[in-house]
Amino acid sequence: MATVHGSKGSRQDAYEVVFASADGTGEDVVRMTRTDASGPGGHPVYEDASGIVRAEISDQGEVRVLASGGGQEPARALRARAVG
């Protein structure tokens, strides 16, 4: 799990989650907003605008990327930043 940089102990409405780019030469940043769902750890689930990229982010700053479809292997997040 990656660690969130920002306000630990509070529930944010949005995060920017950073992944290694597919070609390994840079980073991809995905803005994610909070949903009404909870993840397997009981923490809020956040998703991108398409609903494909989903992650559970705990109030202790842990990020768990979740599979959103069958046969999908979720990417590992490098880090996350609280937004606003």
Secondary structure, 3 states (H helix, E strand, C coil): CEEEECCCCCCCCEEEEEEECCCCCCEEEEEEEEEEEECCCCCEEEECCCCCCEEEECCCCEEEEECCCCCCCCCCEEEEEECC
